[in-house]
Amino acid sequence: MQIQPIFAALRKHRLATLLLALEIALACAVLCNACFLIISRVQHTHVDSGVDESALAAVKLTGYDPASSVDLNARVLSRLAKIPGVQSVNVINAVPFGDHAGTAGISTDAAGKHFAGVVDFYVGNPGSFKALGLQLVAGSMPQASDAQPLDSFVPKNATVWVTRALAEHLWPDTDPLGREFWTDQFHFRVGGVLAHLARPWGGEGGPSTIDWSVYVPAQAGRQLAGTYLLRVNPAESPRVLRDARAAIATIAPDAVVDSKNSQTLGTLREKYFRQDRLMAGILLGVICALLLVTALGIVGLASFWVQQRRRQIGVRRALGATRSDIVAYFQTENFLIVSGGIVLGMLLAFAINLLLMQHYELPRLPLYYLPIGALSLYAIGQLAVLGPALRAAAVPPVEATRSV
């Protein structure tokens, strides 16, 4: 089929062709970026927390007198350990997918001139490392002697365990064991590397920094109290939490159970990623609506052109054009319009992605999303134009003899 007559026909309908191409360009740009965001959100919900989530629960207390923290810890640890189904109880400042408790900026030099990012510090008593089920990939396990007293949110000079992602960020292609970093007056030395340990709720820097965590062993006391990590039989976790709350009401009437953060880690994870799942659903709805509008636009314009060209189509039929020739004409015409829209849409997709990178800390749009978006729009365009094309093919040659 010759393309030149199709271009000549499109030049006679410049405005309609341009509007349809712009609609396809917008659909291409939104489709590529929305699919990228959906997949990124879904991947984010599958982040490895690094802990044994199914066997862990947290109980957080508020409202108690800080002066009674040592006594509170003793009462709570003793009583909760007696609940059937509880394997261990430890004191910790935070748990994955819970509230922040120790967020701070760090530097790789004592003077603080080489800022290295914002991380979260997990501070726990000696048994919390084993209770969390953390996987050690380098270095040695924390020893009882590593747990130091606290007079602030972390010990001033401590041996710590960092995640592999954080170690690669701080010291790329270098053995991190024994390396040092600082935050204000606090000094840390790396004693081991963890496979994963997700940060508590949120995290500066976006999804790429979700694993920037530091584990610090410390002694429970006034600065480390009120949040308790329970390792339980997974099948009994709901009942254990109910029993734990009832026990707290008896042994610590001066404290208030924070219901929002006193949950199994599975529940905390579900709440943590609820917004991501909601956003993915909204974006999927936007994609479906946009593609439907685009398809309807193609159908409407093609139907209008078929109605306008009935006499010309009849002339072509009278001159020997087959029905297949008529269908191929409209499909080729649609292919050319969609191609122009896709070229513009790809440029627009990158422009939108640059804005998202600047304002929402998203990564660059991978190139393979562009051919996926293009193929999707080509398929939608060909399916949308098929109905009007078949109606055009059904125009009889006698239409050539009728007056306009």
TORZAGU-564207 format. One line per 4 residues: number of its first residue (from 1); their letters; for each residue x, y, z of N, C-alpha, C. Coordinates in pm, whole numbers, plus 50000, padded with zeros to 5 digits. Example, Ala and Ser with C-alpha at 12.3 -4.5 7.8 and 13.67 -1.06 7.14 Angstrom:
<sites>
1	as	51319,49431,50780,51230,49550,50780,51320,49670,50780  51285,49775,50708,51367,49894,50714,51290,50003,50787 .
</sites>
This chain:
<sites>
1	mqiq	50085,49880,50000,50000,50000,50000,50088,50125,50000  50054,50223,49916,50128,50348,49911,50092,50436,50031  50195,50494,50092,50176,50576,50211,50140,50719,50175  50187,50765,50056,50169,50905,50019,50022,50949,50019 .
5	pifa	49929,50869,49964,49788,50912,49969,49735,50926,50111  49786,50844,50201,49740,50853,50341,49787,50984,50403  49914,51020,50378,49964,51148,50429,49886,51265,50370  49852,51254,50243,49776,51361,50178,49639,51377,50244 .
9	alrk	49575,51263,50276,49445,51268,50342,49457,51327,50482  49565,51292,50555,49583,51343,50691,49610,51493,50691  49678,51542,50587,49705,51686,50580,49576,51766,50566  49473,51705,50512,49345,51773,50500,49269,51778,50633 .
13	hrla	49316,51699,50731,49252,51696,50863,49360,51719,50969  49436,51829,50950,49552,51854,51036,49513,51865,51183  49409,51940,51212,49374,51965,51352,49329,51836,51422  49243,51761,51357,49196,51636,51418,49311,51538,51436 .
17	tlll	49398,51530,51334,49514,51440,51343,49607,51483,51456  49631,51615,51467,49720,51665,51572,49663,51638,51710  49534,51660,51728,49472,51637,51859,49479,51490,51898  49454,51401,51802,49463,51258,51833,49606,51218,51865 .
21	alei	49703,51272,51791,49844,51241,51818,49885,51291,51957  49837,51410,51994,49868,51463,52128,49805,51378,52236  49683,51330,52212,49619,51242,52310,49698,51114,52327  49747,51059,52217,49827,50937,52224,49961,50965,52292 .
25	alac	50020,51082,52266,50146,51119,52332,50129,51126,52483  50021,51192,52526,49995,51200,52670,49972,51062,52729  49897,50978,52657,49873,50843,52705,50003,50765,52716  50091,50781,52619,50221,50711,52621,50305,50756,52740 .
29	avlc	50312,50887,52762,50394,50940,52872,50341,50894,53007  50210,50905,53025,50150,50865,53152,50160,50713,53171  50136,50637,53064,50141,50491,53073,50278,50443,53117  50384,50496,53054,50520,50452,53088,50554,50486,53234 .
33	nacf	50527,50610,53275,50563,50651,53411,50473,50586,53515  50345,50570,53484,50255,50507,53581,50289,50360,53600  50319,50289,53491,50360,50149,53504,50489,50137,53585  50582,50230,53561,50707,50230,53637,50680,50253,53785 .
37	liis	50591,50347,53817,50558,50374,53956,50488,50256,54021  50397,50193,53948,50325,50077,54003,50422,49965,54036  50508,49932,53941,50603,49823,53964,50699,49859,54076  50742,49985,54083,50831,50028,54191,50762,50015,54327 .
41	rvqh	50635,50054,54333,50559,50043,54459,50543,49898,54500  50509,49813,54403,50489,49671,54434,50620,49608,54480  50730,49641,54413,50860,49588,54455,50896,49638,54594  50861,49763,54622,50890,49820,54754,50818,49744,54865 .
45	thvd	50697,49697,54837,50622,49624,54940,50683,49488,54972  50771,49439,54885,50835,49310,54907,50977,49325,54965  51006,49441,55020,51139,49464,55077,51167,49363,55188  51290,49317,55193,51333,49222,55295,51366,49299,55423 .
49	sgvd	51289,49275,55528,51311,49348,55653,51436,49301,55726  51482,49179,55696,51601,49126,55762,51574,49058,55894  51449,49058,55940,51415,48997,56069,51312,48887,56046  51293,48806,56148,51198,48695,56142,51058,48747,56176 .
53	esal	50993,48810,56078,50868,48881,56102,50758,48794,56161  50745,48672,56111,50634,48587,56152,50640,48550,56300  50758,48559,56360,50774,48518,56499,50794,48635,56593  50770,48757,56546,50799,48874,56628,50676,48961,56648 .
57	aavk	50669,49021,56765,50565,49119,56798,50629,49226,56886  50567,49341,56889,50620,49452,56970,50512,49502,57064  50554,49542,57182,50465,49607,57279,50531,49738,57317  50462,49848,57293,50518,49980,57324,50434,50048,57430 .
61	ltgy	50500,50101,57533,50433,50168,57644,50468,50317,57643  50371,50397,57683,50391,50542,57694,50329,50589,57825  50355,50714,57859,50290,50775,57974,50352,50744,58109  50455,50661,58115,50516,50626,58244,50621,50730,58283 .
65	dpas	50656,50731,58410,50758,50823,58461,50896,50773,58420  50973,50851,58344,51106,50806,58303,51195,50766,58421  51171,50825,58538,51253,50789,58655,51232,50645,58698  51120,50585,58659,51090,50447,58698,51119,50349,58585 .
69	svdl	51198,50388,58485,51222,50305,58368,51287,50172,58403  51385,50175,58492,51456,50051,58528,51359,49953,58594  51278,50003,58686,51181,49917,58752,51075,49868,58653  51033,49956,58562,50934,49917,58461,50988,49804,58375 .
73	narv	51112,49817,58330,51172,49711,58249,51173,49578,58323  51213,49582,58449,51221,49458,58527,51084,49392,58540  50981,49471,58569,50846,49415,58584,50794,49358,58453  50810,49434,58346,50755,49392,58218,50828,49269,58165 .
77	lsrl	50962,49270,58170,51038,49156,58119,51004,49028,58195  50995,49041,58326,50965,48923,58408,50826,48867,58380  50727,48956,58369,50589,48909,58353,50562,48858,58213  50608,48930,58110,50580,48888,57973,50649,48757,57938 .
81	akip	50764,48732,57999,50836,48606,57971,50758,48485,58020  50664,48504,58111,50587,48392,58166,50462,48360,58084  50431,48441,57985,50312,48416,57904,50337,48295,57815  50247,48199,57814,50265,48081,57727,50276,48122,57580 .
85	gvqs	50374,48064,57513,50396,48097,57372,50506,48200,57351  50550,48267,57458,50657,48365,57447,50791,48294,57462  50877,48307,57361,51008,48244,57364,51113,48334,57426  51101,48464,57407,51195,48558,57469,51132,48698,57468 .
89	vnvi	51177,48782,57562,51135,48922,57569,51259,49007,57585  51272,49110,57502,51388,49197,57507,51346,49342,57495  51434,49432,57538,51409,49575,57528,51480,49628,57404  51409,49709,57326,51464,49765,57203,51401,49902,57182 .
93	navp	51467,49986,57108,51411,50122,57089,51313,50130,56972  51320,50037,56877,51232,50042,56761,51232,49906,56693  51134,49884,56607,51127,49762,56527,51101,49801,56383  51136,49715,56287,51105,49747,56147,50957,49775,56127 .
97	fgdh	50927,49877,56048,50792,49921,56015,50720,49986,56132  50793,50014,56239,50736,50088,56352,50781,50232,56349  50764,50303,56460,50802,50444,56467,50953,50461,56473  50998,50577,56423,51139,50613,56438,51173,50629,56586 .
101	agta	51298,50596,56620,51344,50619,56757,51486,50672,56763  51564,50647,56659,51703,50691,56661,51753,50729,56524  51698,50833,56466,51737,50878,56332,51839,50989,56345  51950,50977,56270,52055,51079,56279,52139,51078,56153 .
105	gist	52197,51194,56123,52292,51205,56013,52430,51161,56059  52505,51096,55970,52638,51047,56006,52741,51102,55909  52866,51098,55952,52978,51139,55868,53090,51037,55882  53176,51031,55784,53286,50934,55787,53415,50995,55842 .
109	daag	53406,51114,55900,53521,51175,55965,53476,51241,56094  53567,51249,56190,53533,51301,56322,53493,51449,56317  53546,51522,56220,53516,51665,56210,53378,51690,56149  53316,51588,56092,53183,51603,56034,53182,51671,55899 .
113	khfa	53297,51672,55829,53303,51740,55699,53254,51652,55584  53254,51520,55603,53214,51429,55497,53081,51363,55535  52973,51437,55511,52840,51388,55544,52808,51264,55459  52757,51159,55524,52735,51032,55455,52589,50991,55445 .
117	gvvd	52497,51072,55497,52356,51038,55487,52289,51028,55622  52159,51000,55617,52078,50985,55738,52043,50838,55756  52068,50785,55875,52045,50644,55902,51957,50631,56027  51911,50508,56051,51835,50478,56172,51914,50383,56260 .
121	fyvg	51916,50415,56390,51988,50333,56488,51888,50246,56563  51908,50115,56557,51835,50022,56641,51920,49995,56765  51869,50026,56880,51940,50005,57005,51865,49900,57085  51933,49790,57117,51866,49682,57187,51954,49618,57293 .
125	npgs	51891,49556,57392,51968,49486,57494,52032,49361,57433  52125,49295,57505,52205,49188,57444,52125,49077,57375  52006,49046,57421,51931,48935,57360,51852,48973,57237  51843,49103,57205,51756,49147,57096,51811,49107,56959 .
129	fkal	51944,49098,56946,52003,49062,56816,51957,48922,56775  51968,48829,56868,51926,48691,56837,51775,48683,56820  51701,48758,56901,51554,48754,56893,51505,48805,56758  51570,48907,56704,51530,48961,56574,51553,48861,56461 .
133	glql	51648,48771,56480,51679,48675,56373,51763,48737,56263  51850,48831,56298,51933,48899,56199,52036,48804,56140  52062,48821,56010,52159,48736,55939,52292,48809,55928  52395,48752,55986,52528,48811,55984,52603,48763,55860 .
137	vags	52657,48856,55781,52731,48817,55660,52881,48844,55674  52920,48920,55773,53063,48946,55798,53080,48989,55943  53197,48959,55999,53223,48995,56137,53175,48889,56234  53162,48926,56359,53123,48833,56465,52993,48878,56530 .
141	mpqa	52930,48785,56601,52806,48817,56671,52834,48912,56787  52738,48996,56824,52758,49083,56942,52776,48999,57068  52865,49044,57152,52888,48980,57280,52828,49064,57393  52812,49004,57508,52756,49077,57622,52840,49200,57657 .
145	sdaq	52970,49188,57636,53059,49300,57668,53041,49418,57573  52978,49395,57458,52955,49505,57363,52841,49597,57406  52756,49549,57495,52640,49628,57539,52686,49729,57644  52680,49856,57611,52726,49961,57701,52607,50036,57763 .
149	plds	52630,50100,57876,52524,50183,57937,52492,50301,57847  52372,50351,57860,52327,50463,57779,52307,50587,57865  52359,50700,57815,52323,50827,57876,52263,50920,57770  52243,50865,57650,52176,50936,57542,52106,50830,57456 .
153	fvpk	52074,50866,57332,51998,50770,57251,52084,50654,57202  52219,50672,57200,52314,50565,57169,52436,50582,57258  52515,50475,57277,52641,50492,57350,52735,50586,57274  52822,50654,57347,52910,50752,57284,53024,50688,57205 .
157	natv	53062,50567,57241,53174,50501,57173,53140,50353,57167  53079,50310,57056,53022,50175,57054,53066,50097,56932  53069,49966,56949,53083,49874,56836,52942,49848,56782  52928,49860,56651,52795,49853,56592,52795,49754,56475 .
161	wvtr	52673,49718,56432,52655,49629,56318,52574,49705,56213  52627,49715,56092,52562,49790,55985,52511,49694,55878  52415,49738,55801,52365,49656,55691,52462,49660,55574  52451,49557,55490,52537,49551,55373,52515,49671,55280 .
165	alae	52389,49712,55264,52360,49826,55178,52426,49954,55230  52421,49974,55361,52484,50093,55419,52635,50086,55409  52692,49967,55432,52837,49951,55421,52885,49980,55279  52811,49933,55179,52850,49958,55040,52838,50106,55006 .
169	hlwp	52742,50173,55070,52728,50318,55046,52842,50395,55111  52879,50359,55233,52982,50433,55306,53123,50403,55257  53149,50274,55231,53285,50232,55193,53277,50137,55073  53247,50187,54954,53233,50100,54837,53363,50026,54805 .
173	dtdp	53347,49897,54774,53460,49810,54734,53568,49804,54842  53527,49819,54967,53623,49814,55077,53565,49729,55190  53651,49657,55261,53606,49578,55376,53560,49673,55486  53432,49667,55526,53382,49763,55625,53419,49730,55769 .
177	lgre	53466,49608,55796,53496,49570,55935,53605,49658,55992  53579,49712,56109,53674,49801,56174,53665,49945,56130  53586,49975,56028,53571,50112,55983,53496,50194,56086  53514,50326,56079,53455,50415,56179,53366,50520,56113 .
181	fwtd	53268,50565,56188,53188,50679,56146,53138,50752,56271  53085,50873,56252,53051,50959,56364,52915,51025,56341  52854,51065,56452,52740,51154,56449,52752,51245,56571  52771,51372,56547,52798,51468,56655,52914,51418,56741 .
185	qfhf	52888,51399,56873,52996,51356,56963,53004,51205,56975  52923,51132,56899,52920,50986,56909,53011,50922,56804  53085,50821,56849,53181,50753,56763,53144,50605,56755  53151,50548,56634,53112,50409,56615,53218,50335,56534 .
189	rvgg	53235,50207,56569,53326,50120,56496,53247,49996,56452  53264,49957,56325,53186,49847,56269,53243,49713,56316  53156,49635,56383,53196,49503,56429,53139,49391,56344  53042,49422,56259,52982,49319,56176,52891,49380,56071 .
193	vlah	52857,49298,55972,52771,49342,55862,52650,49250,55854  52532,49310,55842,52407,49236,55835,52358,49230,55691  52290,49120,55657,52234,49106,55522,52131,49216,55498  52037,49229,55590,51932,49330,55579,51886,49371,55718 .
197	larp	51837,49493,55728,51764,49540,55846,51691,49668,55803  51563,49653,55771,51486,49765,55719,51469,49873,55825  51467,49996,55781,51447,50108,55872,51305,50108,55926  51284,50173,56039,51146,50191,56087,51067,50276,55989 .
201	wgge	50950,50316,56030,50854,50385,55944,50918,50498,55865  50899,50494,55733,50952,50600,55647,51101,50587,55628  51163,50697,55599,51306,50697,55575,51345,50803,55474  51439,50889,55511,51484,50992,55422,51561,50930,55306 .
205	ggps	51542,50984,55187,51617,50935,55072,51541,50842,54983  51418,50806,55019,51337,50721,54933,51365,50573,54953  51304,50490,54868,51315,50344,54883,51458,50291,54876  51548,50361,54808,51684,50313,54794,51760,50312,54927 .
209	tidw	51710,50384,55027,51779,50390,55156,51705,50311,55265  51610,50228,55226,51529,50156,55324,51614,50066,55412  51731,50027,55365,51818,49936,55441,51933,50008,55512  51929,50138,55523,52037,50211,55588,52013,50210,55740 .
213	svyv	52046,50098,55801,52022,50081,55944,52150,50040,56016  52154,50073,56144,52267,50040,56231,52211,49976,56358  52266,49860,56394,52226,49794,56518,52332,49821,56624  52286,49868,56741,52377,49903,56851,52336,49825,56976 .
217	paqa	52420,49736,57027,52388,49670,57153,52410,49764,57271  52320,49760,57367,52330,49849,57483,52259,49785,57602  52280,49844,57717,52215,49795,57838,52081,49866,57858  51980,49788,57890,51848,49847,57916,51856,49938,58038 .
221	grql	51780,50044,58035,51781,50138,58146,51691,50255,58117  51722,50368,58177,51636,50484,58163,51624,50530,58018  51733,50522,57942,51732,50564,57802,51688,50453,57706  51669,50333,57759,51626,50221,57676,51517,50146,57752 .
225	agty	51394,50190,57733,51281,50133,57805,51152,50165,57730  51051,50087,57757,50919,50118,57706,50878,50045,57579  50974,49993,57502,50943,49917,57382,51003,49778,57397  50917,49677,57383,50959,49539,57413,50935,49450,57291 .
229	llrv	51037,49374,57260,51035,49283,57146,51005,49142,57195  50896,49086,57149,50855,48952,57189,50879,48855,57073  50951,48748,57104,50964,48639,57007,50866,48530,57049  50774,48496,56959,50663,48409,56996,50645,48299,56893 .
233	npae	50563,48202,56930,50519,48101,56834,50425,48171,56735  50457,48169,56603,50375,48244,56506,50226,48211,56513  50192,48088,56540,50051,48048,56544,49979,48109,56664  50054,48150,56766,49992,48200,56888,50007,48350,56907 .
237	sprv	50061,48420,56806,50092,48562,56825,49969,48649,56859  49852,48630,56796,49737,48714,56836,49698,48695,56983  49699,48568,57028,49663,48542,57167,49771,48596,57262  49897,48583,57225,50006,48634,57308,49995,48786,57324 .
241	lrda	49963,48856,57217,49949,49002,57226,49835,49041,57319  49724,48969,57311,49612,48998,57401,49652,48974,57546  49721,48864,57570,49766,48834,57707,49868,48937,57755  49953,48982,57664,50055,49081,57702,49991,49212,57742 .
245	raai	49893,49256,57668,49824,49381,57702,49750,49369,57835  49690,49254,57858,49622,49233,57986,49722,49232,58101  49838,49172,58078,49940,49167,58182,49995,49306,58214  50014,49387,58111,50065,49523,58131,49969,49603,58218 .
249	atia	49841,49586,58195,49742,49661,58273,49752,49627,58421  49798,49507,58452,49809,49463,58592,49941,49505,58654  50051,49481,58582,50184,49504,58641,50234,49647,58622  50179,49719,58526,50225,49856,58500,50105,49946,58477 .
253	pdav	50023,49966,58579,49904,50051,58561,49939,50197,58534  50064,50235,58560,50107,50373,58536,50145,50396,58390  50146,50289,58310,50184,50300,58169,50063,50277,58079  50070,50332,57959,49962,50318,57861,50016,50241,57742 .
257	vdsk	49943,50139,57699,49984,50060,57584,49953,50138,57456  50055,50160,57374,50037,50225,57245,49983,50121,57147  49852,50122,57127,49788,50018,57045,49836,50020,56901  49866,50138,56849,49909,50149,56710,50038,50073,56685 .
261	nsqt	50131,50080,56779,50262,50018,56761,50280,49888,56838  50178,49848,56911,50184,49719,56983,50113,49615,56898  50186,49561,56801,50130,49470,56702,50235,49365,56665  50188,49263,56593,50284,49173,56531,50355,49248,56419 .
265	lgtl	50474,49202,56383,50545,49270,56275,50475,49252,56142  50401,49142,56127,50323,49125,56005,50217,49233,55991  50152,49268,56102,50051,49375,56100,50115,49510,56076  50229,49535,56141,50299,49661,56119,50343,49675,55973 .
269	reky	50386,49565,55914,50426,49567,55773,50308,49601,55683  50193,49539,55712,50074,49564,55631,50035,49711,55638  50040,49772,55755,50008,49914,55769,50113,50002,55701  50238,49960,55711,50349,50037,55654,50332,50054,55503 .
273	frqd	50289,49946,55435,50280,49948,55290,50138,49973,55239  50047,50010,55326,49909,50033,55284,49900,50146,55182  49973,50253,55205,49970,50366,55112,50029,50327,54976  50132,50241,54977,50191,50198,54850,50090,50117,54769 .
277	rlma	50019,50027,54836,49919,49947,54764,49805,50035,54715  49763,50131,54796,49657,50222,54754,49700,50305,54634  49823,50355,54637,49874,50434,54526,49883,50350,54399  49928,50225,54412,49935,50138,54295,49797,50115,54235 .
281	gill	49697,50097,54321,49560,50079,54272,49507,50202,54201  49536,50321,54258,49491,50446,54195,49557,50463,54059  49687,50437,54051,49758,50452,53924,49706,50353,53821  49674,50231,53865,49619,50133,53772,49484,50181,53717 .
285	gvic	49402,50241,53804,49276,50297,53759,49296,50410,53660  49396,50495,53686,49427,50606,53594,49468,50552,53457  49550,50448,53457,49595,50389,53330,49476,50335,53251  49391,50260,53319,49274,50202,53251,49184,50311,53194 .
289	alll	49160,50417,53274,49073,50525,53228,49136,50598,53109  49266,50622,53117,49333,50695,53009,49334,50613,52880  49361,50484,52890,49361,50399,52770,49221,50388,52711  49118,50384,52797,48982,50378,52748,48946,50506,52673 .
293	vtal	48983,50622,52730,48956,50750,52663,49029,50757,52529  49155,50710,52528,49232,50710,52403,49167,50622,52298  49125,50502,52339,49059,50411,52244,48929,50471,52191  48852,50533,52280,48727,50596,52236,48753,50712,52140 .
297	givg	48861,50785,52164,48898,50894,52073,48931,50841,51935  49006,50731,51931,49040,50671,51801,48915,50620,51730  48828,50552,51804,48704,50501,51745,48618,50614,51691  48603,50721,51771,48520,50833,51730,48572,50901,51605 .
301	lasf	48703,50928,51604,48760,50997,51488,48755,50909,51364  48788,50781,51378,48784,50691,51264,48642,50676,51210  48544,50668,51299,48405,50658,51255,48362,50783,51180  48406,50899,51229,48374,51025,51163,48434,51030,51023 .
305	wvqq	48560,50985,51012,48626,50985,50881,48560,50886,50785  48517,50772,50836,48448,50675,50750,48320,50736,50696  48246,50805,50783,48121,50868,50739,48148,50975,50634  48255,51051,50653,48289,51156,50557,48338,51100,50423 .
309	rrrq	48398,50984,50425,48464,50931,50305,48384,50819,50236  48258,50808,50266,48181,50697,50208,48187,50699,50054  48176,50817,49996,48178,50822,49849,48316,50784,49797  48424,50834,49862,48559,50799,49819,48584,50650,49834 .
313	igvr	48534,50594,49943,48551,50450,49963,48477,50373,49854  48353,50421,49823,48278,50356,49715,48351,50363,49583  48417,50477,49554,48494,50490,49430,48607,50388,49428  48678,50375,49540,48788,50278,49545,48736,50137,49524 .
317	ralg	48621,50105,49586,48563,49972,49567,48526,49950,49420  48469,50054,49359,48430,50041,49218,48550,50023,49127  48666,50078,49169,48788,50066,49089,48864,49936,49117  48809,49853,49205,48869,49721,49226,48931,49698,49361 .
321	atrs	48925,49795,49453,48981,49775,49587,48898,49671,49663  48964,49578,49727,48895,49476,49805,48865,49528,49945  48785,49450,50016,48756,49489,50154,48884,49490,50238  48970,49396,50211,49097,49393,50286,49179,49518,50261 .
325	diva	49174,49570,50137,49247,49693,50106,49193,49811,50187  49061,49819,50202,49001,49929,50278,49039,49919,50426  49030,49797,50482,49067,49778,50622,49214,49813,50643  49300,49767,50551,49444,49796,50564,49471,49946,50556 .
329	yfqt	49393,50017,50473,49412,50162,50462,49390,50230,50597  49278,50200,50662,49248,50266,50789,49344,50221,50899  49385,50096,50897,49481,50050,50997,49617,50116,50977  49657,50133,50852,49785,50200,50825,49778,50347,50866 .
333	enfl	49666,50411,50836,49646,50549,50875,49657,50564,51026  49590,50474,51099,49597,50478,51245,49739,50451,51295  49809,50359,51228,49947,50327,51268,50036,50451,51257  50018,50526,51149,50101,50646,51130,50071,50752,51237 .
337	ivsg	49942,50771,51268,49906,50871,51370,49960,50828,51507  49941,50700,51540,49990,50651,51669,50142,50661,51676  50211,50633,51566,50358,50643,51565,50404,50784,51597  50338,50883,51534,50374,51022,51565,50348,51056,51711 .
341	givl	50236,51008,51764,50206,51034,51905,50305,50966,51998  50348,50845,51962,50441,50772,52048,50577,50840,52052  50625,50889,51938,50754,50959,51936,50750,51079,52030  50644,51158,52020,50629,51273,52110,50609,51226,52253 .
345	gmll	50534,51117,52272,50507,51065,52406,50632,51017,52477  50727,50960,52402,50851,50914,52464,50931,51031,52520  50936,51139,52444,51004,51260,52494,50933,51315,52617  50801,51315,52611,50723,51365,52724,50739,51274,52846 .
349	afai	50751,51142,52823,50770,51047,52933,50898,51076,53009  51007,51105,52934,51133,51136,53000,51125,51270,53074  51053,51366,53018,51039,51495,53085,50964,51480,53218  50856,51402,53215,50781,51376,53340,50868,51303,53440 .
353	nlll	50946,51205,53392,51032,51129,53482,51137,51218,53548  51191,51315,53472,51289,51407,53530,51226,51489,53642  51103,51532,53623,51034,51607,53729,51013,51519,53851  50973,51394,53831,50953,51303,53943,51084,51275,54016 .
357	mqhy	51194,51266,53940,51325,51243,54001,51365,51360,54089  51335,51481,54044,51375,51600,54118,51292,51621,54243  51163,51592,54235,51072,51628,54345,51035,51509,54434  51047,51386,54385,51003,51270,54464,51111,51163,54478 .
361	elpr	51234,51195,54440,51349,51107,54460,51327,50970,54395  51266,50968,54279,51246,50843,54206,51365,50816,54115  51394,50689,54086,51504,50659,53993,51466,50692,53850  51565,50686,53762,51542,50715,53621,51455,50607,53557 .
365	lply	51369,50649,53467,51279,50556,53398,51361,50462,53310  51355,50330,53333,51430,50236,53247,51379,50242,53103  51470,50225,53008,51436,50239,52867,51337,50133,52820  51337,50015,52883,51249,49909,52832,51101,49939,52854 .
369	ylpi	51069,50039,52936,50929,50076,52951,50874,50144,52825  50961,50207,52746,50917,50278,52627,50864,50184,52520  50938,50078,52481,50879,49987,52382,50755,49914,52434  50750,49889,52565,50630,49826,52621,50510,49919,52606 .
373	gals	50529,50046,52638,50421,50144,52622,50382,50161,52476  50484,50163,52386,50455,50179,52244,50375,50062,52190  50416,49941,52223,50344,49823,52175,50201,49820,52228  50183,49863,52354,50048,49866,52411,49959,49962,52335 .
377	lyai	50012,50080,52303,49931,50179,52230,49906,50138,52086  50006,50074,52024,49983,50021,51889,49870,49919,51890  49873,49829,51987,49769,49726,51996,49631,49789,52019  49626,49886,52113,49498,49952,52141,49448,50028,52018 .
381	gqla	49541,50095,51949,49503,50171,51830,49448,50080,51721  49513,49968,51697,49467,49877,51591,49333,49813,51628  49315,49779,51753,49187,49722,51795,49076,49826,51789  49108,49951,51828,49006,50056,51830,48960,50092,51689 .
385	vlgp	49053,50090,51592,49018,50130,51457,48957,50016,51377  48963,49894,51430,48916,49779,51355,48766,49787,51324  48686,49827,51423,48542,49837,51401,48506,49935,51290  48553,50062,51300,48526,50156,51190,48582,50109,51056 .
389	alra	48699,50042,51057,48759,49994,50932,48671,49887,50868  48615,49800,50948,48526,49696,50894,48399,49759,50839  48348,49862,50905,48230,49931,50851,48264,50000,50719  48384,50054,50710,48427,50115,50584,48438,50011,50474 .
393	aavp	48489,49894,50509,48503,49788,50410,48369,49738,50360  48265,49758,50441,48131,49712,50403,48058,49811,50313  48119,49929,50285,48056,50026,50196,48051,49968,50055  47936,49964,49992,47924,49903,49858,47977,49997,49748 .
397	pvea	48019,49941,49636,48068,50026,49526,47963,50123,49472  47837,50094,49496,47731,50181,49444,47736,50320,49507  47803,50332,49624,47815,50464,49689,47887,50563,49596  47966,50511,49501,48039,50601,49411,47946,50679,49319 .
401	trsv	47826,50625,49297,47733,50690,49205,47639,50787,49274  47646,50791,49408,47554,50880,49480,47615,51018,49495  47531,51117,49500,47578,51254,49515,47618,51277,49660  47702,51373,49681,47752,51402,49816,47641,51463,49899 .
</sites>
